[in-house]
Amino acid sequence: MKTEKELKRISKYITLLLRHKPEQEHLTMNKFGYVEVKELISHLKITNEELDFIVDTDNKTRFSYSDNKKDIRCNQGHSIDVDVQLTEIEPPDILYHGTAWKSVESIMKNGIEKRERLHVHLSSDLETAKKVGKRHGDVFIFHIDTKKMSEDGVKFYLSKNKVWLTDFINPKYIIK
């Protein structure tokens, strides 16, 4: 088995492939974002056991297998058009969005946009929002009035790995 450091690097590469660039390894992805496990492990020269380790130890639960475990996909975060079969769900009253301080002024003016991704990502707890925001620089946490958004007809989804998703956050829903 490869070292944990090697598997961590492979995990990041799998995330890139399954969310954004399956063509980079000539992977065949279905409309639900799944690729065949045997195709993936063949292209990456890893074993089923190593892939299982990557899936089982991923701290963000990025990946999921199909029911028969023959296919794998990322749970959310895609920039390519796939249907990860999300179900609309009522959000809690407040959700959080972590970002960098440098983005605060733009967000207060233009809202939180999904940009190249399929959805805006929100967290149900401050700690997760802080971790997400730290990836972009000095962290700032927005508190979002998701109760009001929902009352106004905005749809929310909860991914398999517990990330809240929506299409756009209008600045009027940012709690000041």
SELUMFI-417907 format. One record per residue (C-alpha): x, y, z. Coordinates in steps of 0.2 Angstrom, whole numbers, padded with zeros to 4 digits, always signed. Example, Ala and Ser with C-alpha at 12.3 -4.5 7.8 and 13.67 -1.06 7.14 Angstrom:
+0062-0022+0039;+0068-0005+0036;
//
This chain:
+0000+0000+0000;+0006+0018-0004;+0011+0029+0010;-0003+0041+0018;+0006+0056+0010;+0005+0048-0007;-0013+0043-0004;-0017+0061+0002;-0010+0068-0015;-0020+0055-0025;-0035+0060-0015;-0033+0078-0020;-0031+0073-0038;-0046+0062-0038;-0056+0077-0031;-0050+0087-0046;-0055+0074-0058;-0072+0070-0051;-0077+0088-0048;-0069+0097-0063;-0058+0088-0075;-0063+0069-0079;-0056+0071-0096;-0039+0074-0089;-0038+0055-0086;-0050+0051-0100;-0063+0045-0087;-0081+0042-0093;-0093+0051-0081;-0111+0048-0081;-0124+0062-0079;-0125+0059-0060;-0106+0062-0058;-0101+0044-0056;-0086+0036-0064;-0083+0017-0064;-0071+0012-0049;-0061+0000-0060;-0058+0013-0073;-0052+0026-0060;-0041+0014-0051;-0034+0008-0068;-0030+0025-0074;-0022+0030-0057;-0013+0014-0054;-0020+0012-0037;-0029-0003-0028;-0047-0005-0023;-0040-0005-0005;-0031+0011-0007;-0046+0019-0015;-0057+0013+0000;-0044+0020+0012;-0045+0037+0003;-0064+0037+0004;-0065+0031+0022;-0052+0043+0029;-0057+0059+0019;-0060+0071+0033;-0073+0081+0022;-0082+0065+0016;-0080+0071-0002;-0083+0054-0010;-0097+0042-0011;-0099+0025-0019;-0114+0020-0028;-0125+0007-0019;-0117-0008-0028;-0099+0001-0025;-0095-0001-0044;-0095+0018-0046;-0088+0033-0037;-0092+0052-0037;-0089+0068-0027;-0104+0073-0016;-0103+0091-0021;-0092+0105-0027;-0093+0102-0046;-0089+0115-0059;-0095+0102-0073;-0114+0100-0076;-0119+0084-0066;-0134+0080-0056;-0129+0073-0039;-0147+0070-0036;-0150+0083-0022;-0166+0084-0013;-0173+0101-0008;-0174+0103+0011;-0178+0117+0023;-0163+0125+0030;-0159+0130+0048;-0163+0148+0052;-0145+0153+0050;-0130+0146+0040;-0112+0152+0038;-0101+0156+0024;-0082+0157+0027;-0071+0167+0015;-0057+0179+0015;-0057+0197+0021;-0052+0203+0004;-0069+0197-0003;-0080+0205+0010;-0083+0222+0001;-0087+0213-0015;-0099+0201-0007;-0108+0215+0003;-0111+0223-0014;-0114+0208-0026;-0119+0194-0015;-0111+0177-0014;-0110+0169-0031;-0107+0151-0036;-0095+0157-0049;-0088+0141-0058;-0096+0129-0046;-0114+0123-0047;-0119+0130-0030;-0114+0142-0016;-0108+0132-0001;-0114+0135+0017;-0110+0127+0033;-0121+0124+0048;-0107+0127+0061;-0094+0141+0063;-0080+0130+0065;-0082+0122+0047;-0085+0139+0040;-0068+0145+0048;-0059+0130+0040;-0066+0134+0023;-0063+0152+0024;-0044+0150+0030;-0041+0142+0013;-0043+0159+0005;-0033+0170+0017;-0038+0179+0033;-0055+0172+0037;-0071+0181+0038;-0088+0173+0042;-0104+0178+0035;-0120+0174+0044;-0134+0171+0032;-0153+0173+0036;-0158+0157+0028;-0175+0156+0036;-0179+0173+0027;-0172+0166+0011;-0182+0150+0012;-0198+0160+0016;-0194+0170+0000;-0194+0155-0010;-0175+0152-0012;-0171+0133-0013;-0159+0124-0002;-0151+0107-0003;-0140+0097+0009;-0127+0086+0001;-0122+0069+0007;-0108+0076+0016;-0118+0089+0025;-0114+0104+0015;-0128+0116+0012;-0130+0122-0006;-0140+0135-0014;-0139+0145-0030;-0135+0163-0024;-0135+0173-0008;-0142+0191-0011;-0133+0203+0000;-0150+0207+0009;-0149+0190+0017;-0133+0194+0025;-0135+0197+0044;-0126+0213+0048;
//
